[in-house]
């Protein structure tokens, strides 16, 4: 078999130990890999590279298009970018896939039948990383959800379910509150679901969905979520299944893919031959399927299951009543190697026989053009006087074109007109100017309005245009508006 080029990073903390164990197991399983090694993480950060990865490393990743990455340590303090977030976004790794499987009774869990796959959108949402301090009292973080980004991840979830014989895809959002952003994610989910009539679909509000996941995970099969919810709940799901330390993940793009454990670098355990390599090993098994060496993936995965079943466990999952031997990182790897070619007898053996035929179509559909009209503007002001009525009275005379002041909110709550005196206000005010009937205004009208307000001595910190798409308002009304 021709060797497949991959890029490997040994990482920080326990990273070098678990990476060596993983590579030793893969080699024993017959993996045909041409490995390029790169340096990432703490040393690179501290050398003055705020991204934690050198340009030459990017060249390797773009050349091999397959990245097996051990955990890294990001130095304390500001100025250092998240390497995971940077890698996922720069290389277009839009899908984060995290299987969360129970291995009862050999790994302690309250949910022995759990077998859930979390499919997390990887590039958007609050992880866009666009944040600003706008006033002395208020900072903002922009939540960005795009239709094509959502469609790609939802299609991936359904394609994954179909390819691997899953029966249901569930969507978690909070669109009862975030009607525009999470509302779009839910809407696209419902649209795409109609194209997969062979797969059951459902939607849950994320808070109750998370509660059900924690209580009754067997209700779920594949769950697709926006970035932040997926990040949090995939860790929760892994821990519910047995241990975050046993979970691997894949980060899939249209050209490049990255495979890793979901746990961190655990520097306190570094160099002690204690760490469990299972998370990174399971991530590497996903990599072997990705590069078409399915027989290796199956052989290694079953040997690992057999090792768990035989009670040979590292300290993190060792249980006096279940485990037969407590071993270190190297000894665990050797135990897996010794069981190569064996299959578990009590746990369910895995098969990747059909994985070579898997191909996913995640291309978003072209959208019809829409007619966009600007009908007003939200002008955000910095003002330390906390009297909304005083501010409303001062701004009411300003009218440009057909726009006039219709509402003032503070932290999203309407405080003028007819606000409540009990509402606490900060120094951050949203002042909405629009026509009553959503009649179009020109951008020059908006500029003239800003000029008049600035000349009057008010401090503008940002503006957001209010628009209609094909005559439909596409902006939040604001509480009480």
C-alpha positions in Angstrom: 0.0 0.0 0.0 1.3 3.5 -0.9 2.2 5.5 2.1 -0.1 8.5 2.8 1.6 11.8 3.8 0.3 13.3 7.1 1.5 16.1 9.3 2.1 15.3 13.0 2.5 17.7 15.9 3.6 16.3 19.2 2.3 19.2 21.2 2.9 20.2 24.8 2.4 18.7 28.3 1.4 15.0 27.9 1.2 15.5 24.1 4.6 14.0 23.2 3.9 10.9 25.3 0.4 10.1 24.0 1.5 10.9 20.4 4.4 8.5 20.5 2.0 5.8 22.0 -0.5 6.5 19.3 2.0 6.3 16.4 3.5 3.1 17.9 0.0 1.5 17.9 -0.8 2.7 14.4 2.5 1.3 13.1 1.8 -2.1 14.8 -1.6 -2.1 13.1 -0.1 -1.8 9.7 -0.6 1.9 9.0 1.2 3.2 5.9 2.1 6.8 6.8 4.7 9.2 5.5 5.0 11.5 8.5 6.1 15.2 8.4 6.6 16.6 11.9 6.0 20.2 12.8 6.4 22.3 15.9 3.4 24.1 17.3 2.2 25.3 20.7 3.9 26.8 23.7 7.5 27.0 22.4 6.3 28.7 19.2 4.1 31.1 21.2 6.9 32.1 23.5 9.3 32.6 20.6 7.2 35.6 19.6 4.6 34.0 17.3 1.2 35.0 18.7 -0.5 32.3 16.5 1.6 29.4 17.9 2.4 28.0 14.5 5.1 28.9 12.1 4.7 29.6 8.3 6.6 26.5 7.4 4.1 24.4 9.4 1.2 25.9 7.4 3.0 24.8 4.3 3.2 21.2 5.5 -0.5 21.2 6.4 -1.5 22.6 3.0 0.7 20.0 1.3 -0.4 16.8 3.2 -3.9 18.0 4.0 -4.1 15.6 7.0 -3.1 16.8 10.5 -2.8 14.6 13.5 -2.4 17.0 16.5 -1.6 16.4 20.1 -2.9 18.8 22.7 -1.0 22.1 23.2 -0.5 24.7 25.9 -1.5 28.3 25.3 0.5 30.6 27.6 -1.4 32.6 30.2 -2.2 36.2 29.5 -3.5 38.2 26.6 -2.1 38.4 23.1 -2.1 34.7 22.2 -4.5 33.4 19.7 -6.3 30.0 20.0 -4.4 27.7 17.7 -7.4 25.3 17.4 -9.7 28.1 16.4 -7.1 29.6 14.0 -6.4 26.2 12.3 -10.1 25.4 11.9 -11.0 28.7 10.4 -7.9 29.2 8.2 -8.1 25.7 6.7 -11.9 25.7 6.4 -12.4 22.8 8.8 -16.2 23.5 9.1 -17.3 20.2 10.8 -16.1 19.0 14.2 -17.2 15.4 14.8 -17.1 13.9 18.3 -18.4 10.4 18.9 -19.4 9.9 22.5 -19.7 6.2 23.3 -20.1 4.3 26.6 -17.8 1.3 27.3 -19.8 -0.1 30.2 -19.1 -2.0 32.3 -15.4 -1.5 31.8 -15.5 2.2 32.1 -17.8 3.7 34.7 -20.9 5.5 33.4 -24.5 6.0 34.4 -25.6 5.6 30.8 -24.3 2.2 29.5 -26.2 2.4 26.2 -25.0 5.8 25.2 -23.8 6.1 21.6 -24.1 9.7 20.4 -22.3 11.7 17.7 -22.0 15.4 18.2 -21.6 17.4 14.9 -20.5 20.9 15.8 -20.3 23.8 13.4 -16.6 24.9 13.6 -16.1 28.3 12.0 -18.9 30.7 13.0 -21.1 31.7 15.9 -19.5 33.6 18.8 -16.2 31.9 17.9 -15.8 34.4 15.1 -13.8 36.2 17.8 -15.1 39.7 17.0 -15.3 41.6 20.3 -15.1 45.2 21.2 -15.3 47.2 24.4 -17.8 49.9 23.5 -18.2 51.9 26.7 -16.6 51.9 30.1 -19.3 49.4 31.3 -20.2 47.3 28.2 -18.3 45.0 25.9 -19.8 43.1 22.9 -19.2 39.8 21.1 -20.7 39.4 17.7 -22.6 36.2 17.0 -22.3 35.4 13.3 -24.4 32.7 11.6 -24.4 32.4 7.8 -26.7 30.4 5.6 -24.0 28.6 3.6 -22.0 27.8 6.8 -25.2 26.4 8.4 -26.2 24.5 5.3 -22.8 22.8 5.1 -22.8 21.6 8.7 -26.4 20.4 8.6 -25.8 18.6 5.3 -22.7 17.0 6.8 -24.7 15.8 9.8 -27.4 14.1 7.6 -24.7 12.7 5.2 -22.8 11.3 8.2 -26.0 9.7 9.5 -26.8 8.1 6.2 -23.3 6.9 5.6 -22.9 5.3 9.1 -26.4 3.8 9.4 -27.7 6.4 12.0 -31.4 6.8 12.3 -32.0 10.3 13.5 -30.5 13.8 13.4 -31.4 16.3 16.1 -30.8 20.0 16.0 -30.2 22.1 19.2 -30.6 25.9 19.1 -31.9 28.8 21.2 -34.1 30.3 18.5 -36.9 31.2 21.0 -34.6 34.0 22.1 -32.1 34.5 19.2 -34.7 34.6 16.5 -32.4 35.8 13.7 -29.2 33.9 14.3 -30.3 30.6 15.9 -33.6 31.1 13.9 -31.6 30.8 10.7 -29.8 27.7 11.9 -33.2 26.0 12.7 -34.8 27.2 9.5 -31.9 25.7 7.4 -32.0 22.5 9.4 -35.7 22.1 8.6 -35.1 22.8 4.9 -32.3 20.3 4.5 -34.1 17.7 6.6 -36.8 17.4 3.8 -34.1 16.0 1.5 -33.4 13.1 3.8 -36.8 11.4 4.2 -35.0 8.1 5.3 -33.6 9.8 8.4 -35.8 11.0 11.3 -35.2 14.7 12.3 -36.2 16.8 15.3 -35.3 20.1 17.0 -34.9 20.9 20.7 -34.3 24.2 22.5 -30.7 23.8 23.6 -31.3 24.1 27.4 -33.9 21.4 27.6 -32.0 19.4 25.0 -28.9 19.5 27.1 -30.9 18.4 30.1 -32.3 15.5 28.2 -28.8 14.6 26.9 -27.5 14.5 30.4 -30.4 12.5 31.7 -31.4 10.2 28.8 -28.7 10.2 26.1 -30.1 7.2 24.5 -32.9 9.4 23.1 -30.3 10.9 20.7 -28.2 9.6 17.8 -26.6 12.4 15.8 -26.9 16.0 17.2 -25.9 19.0 15.1 -25.4 22.4 16.8 -23.9 25.9 16.3 -20.3 26.3 17.5 -20.6 27.3 21.1 -23.3 24.9 22.1 -21.4 22.1 20.3 -18.2 22.9 22.1 -19.7 22.8 25.5 -22.1 19.9 25.0 -19.6 17.6 23.2 -17.4 17.7 26.4 -20.5 17.1 28.5 -21.5 14.2 26.4 -18.0 12.7 26.4 -17.9 12.9 30.2 -21.4 11.4 30.5 -20.3 8.5 28.3 -17.4 7.8 30.7 -14.5 10.2 30.4 -13.4 13.2 28.3 -10.0 11.5 28.2 -11.5 8.7 26.0 -12.9 11.0 23.3 -11.3 11.8 20.0 -12.5 14.1 17.3 -12.2 15.0 13.7 -12.2 18.5 12.1 -13.3 18.1 8.5 -12.9 20.6 5.7 -13.5 20.3 2.0 -9.7 19.9 1.4 -7.9 19.5 4.8 -8.8 17.5 7.9 -7.4 17.6 11.5 -7.6 14.8 14.1 -7.1 15.2 17.8 -8.1 14.3 21.3 -10.7 16.7 22.9 -8.8 17.0 26.2 -6.1 19.5 27.0 -2.3 19.2 27.5 -2.5 18.4 31.2 1.0 19.8 32.0 0.9 18.6 35.6 0.9 15.0 34.3 3.6 15.5 31.7 6.7 13.2 31.7 5.3 10.8 34.3 4.1 8.0 32.0 0.6 8.4 33.4 -1.5 9.8 30.6 -4.2 7.9 28.8 -3.5 8.0 25.0 -7.0 6.7 24.1 -8.5 10.1 23.0 -5.7 10.8 20.5 -5.7 7.2 19.4 -9.5 7.3 18.7 -8.9 10.5 16.8 -6.2 8.8 14.8 -8.6 5.9 14.0 -10.9 8.5 12.5 -7.9 9.7 10.5 -7.2 6.2 9.2 -10.8 5.9 7.9 -10.4 9.4 6.3 -7.3 8.4 4.4 -8.8 5.1 3.2 -6.9 2.7 5.4 -10.1 1.2 6.9 -8.5 -2.2 7.6 -6.0 -0.5 9.9 -8.6 1.5 11.6 -10.7 -1.6 12.3 -7.8 -3.6 13.5 -6.5 -0.9 15.9 -10.0 0.0 17.2 -10.9 -3.6 18.0 -7.5 -4.1 19.7 -8.1 -1.0 21.8 -11.6 -2.3 22.8 -10.2 -5.7 23.7 -7.6 -4.0 25.9 -10.4 -2.1 27.7 -12.4 -5.3 28.0 -9.4 -7.1 29.5 -9.3 -4.5 32.3 -5.9 -3.0 31.4 -6.5 0.6 32.3 -4.6 3.8 32.9 -5.0 5.6 36.2 -7.9 7.9 35.0 -10.3 5.1 34.4 -8.9 2.5 36.8 -11.6 0.9 39.0 -10.6 -1.6 41.7 -13.7 -3.6 41.1 -13.5 -3.8 37.3 -9.9 -3.2 36.2 -7.3 -6.0 36.3 -4.1 -3.9 35.9 -3.2 -0.3 36.3 -0.7 0.7 33.6 1.2 3.8 32.3 1.1 5.3 28.9 3.7 3.1 27.3 2.4 -0.1 28.9 -1.1 0.7 27.7 0.1 1.1 24.2 2.0 -2.2 24.4 -1.1 -3.9 25.6 -3.1 -2.7 22.6 -0.2 -3.8 20.3 -0.2 -7.3 21.8 -4.0 -7.6 21.1 -3.7 -6.5 17.5 -5.9 -8.8 15.4 -8.2 -9.6 18.3 -11.7 -8.5 18.8 -13.7 -7.8 22.0 -16.1 -10.4 23.2 -18.4 -8.3 25.4 -18.1 -4.9 23.8 -19.4 -4.6 20.3 -16.6 -5.0 17.7 -16.3 -2.3 15.1 -16.3 -2.6 11.3 -15.2 -0.1 8.8 -15.7 -2.4 5.8 -18.2 0.0 4.2 -16.4 3.3 5.1 -14.4 3.3 1.8 -17.6 4.0 -0.1 -18.5 7.1 2.0 -18.6 10.4 0.1 -20.4 13.5 1.5 -22.1 16.2 -0.6 -22.2 19.3 1.5 -22.4 22.0 -1.2 -24.9 24.7 -0.3 -27.6 25.4 -2.8 -27.5 28.7 -4.7 -29.9 31.3 -3.3 -32.2 33.5 -5.3 -31.3 37.2 -5.1 -33.3 39.3 -2.8 -34.4 43.0 -2.9 -32.7 44.7 0.1 -34.0 48.1 1.3 -32.6 50.2 4.2 -35.5 51.4 6.3 -33.8 52.8 9.3 -30.8 52.7 11.6 -29.9 51.7 15.2 -27.5 54.3 16.6 -25.6 53.2 19.7 -24.5 55.9 22.0 -22.2 56.2 25.0 -23.9 58.2 27.6 -23.3 58.3 31.4 -26.6 60.0 32.2 -28.8 57.1 33.1 -32.2 58.9 32.5 -33.7 57.3 29.4 -36.5 59.9 29.3 -34.0 62.7 29.3 -32.2 61.1 26.4 -35.4 60.4 24.5 -36.6 63.9 24.8 -33.2 65.2 23.6 -33.1 62.9 20.5 -36.8 63.2 19.5 -36.4 66.4 17.5 -33.9 64.7 15.1 -35.8 63.6 12.0 -34.1 62.9 8.6 -36.1 61.8 5.6 -38.9 59.6 6.9 -36.9 58.4 9.9 -37.6 59.5 13.5 -36.8 58.1 17.0 -39.1 55.2 17.8 -37.4 53.4 20.6 -34.4 53.4 23.0 -33.2 50.2 24.6 -30.6 49.5 27.2 -29.0 46.0 27.1 -31.9 45.0 24.8 -34.7 46.2 27.1 -37.0 49.0 25.9 -36.6 52.0 28.3 -38.1 54.7 26.1 -40.9 55.5 25.5 -43.0 54.1 28.4 -40.1 52.3 30.1 -40.1 51.1 33.7 -38.2 53.0 36.4 -37.1 49.7 37.9 -35.0 48.8 34.8 -31.3 49.1 35.4 -29.5 51.1 32.7 -25.8 51.1 31.8 -23.9 53.7 29.8 -24.7 51.9 26.5 -27.9 53.0 24.6 -29.5 51.7 21.4 -31.5 54.5 19.7 -33.7 53.3 16.8 -34.7 55.7 14.0 -37.1 54.4 11.3 -40.3 55.2 9.6 -43.6 53.8 10.9 -44.3 51.9 7.7 -40.8 50.7 7.0 -40.4 53.1 4.1 -37.0 53.2 2.5 -34.3 55.7 3.5 -31.1 56.5 1.8 -27.7 56.0 3.2 -27.2 59.7 2.9 -30.2 60.1 5.3 -28.4 58.0 7.8 -25.1 60.0 7.4 -27.0 63.2 7.8 -28.7 61.9 11.0 -25.4 60.8 12.5 -23.9 64.2 11.6 -26.7 66.0 13.3 -26.5 63.8 16.5 -22.7 64.2 16.6 -22.9 68.0 16.2 -25.3 68.1 19.2 -22.6 66.5 21.3 -23.7 62.9 21.5 -21.1 60.2 21.4 -21.8 57.5 18.7 -20.0 54.2 19.2 -21.6 52.1 16.4 -24.5 51.9 14.0 -26.5 49.0 12.5 -28.6 49.6 9.4 -32.2 48.3 9.6 -33.2 46.5 6.4 -36.0 44.6 4.7 -35.4 41.6 2.5 -38.2 41.3 -0.1 -40.2 43.6 2.1 -39.8 41.5 5.3 -38.1 43.1 8.3 -34.9 41.2 9.1 -34.0 42.9 12.4 -35.0 42.2 16.0 -37.8 44.3 17.3 -36.4 44.8 20.8 -38.2 43.8 24.0 -41.4 45.8 24.3 -41.1 47.3 20.8 
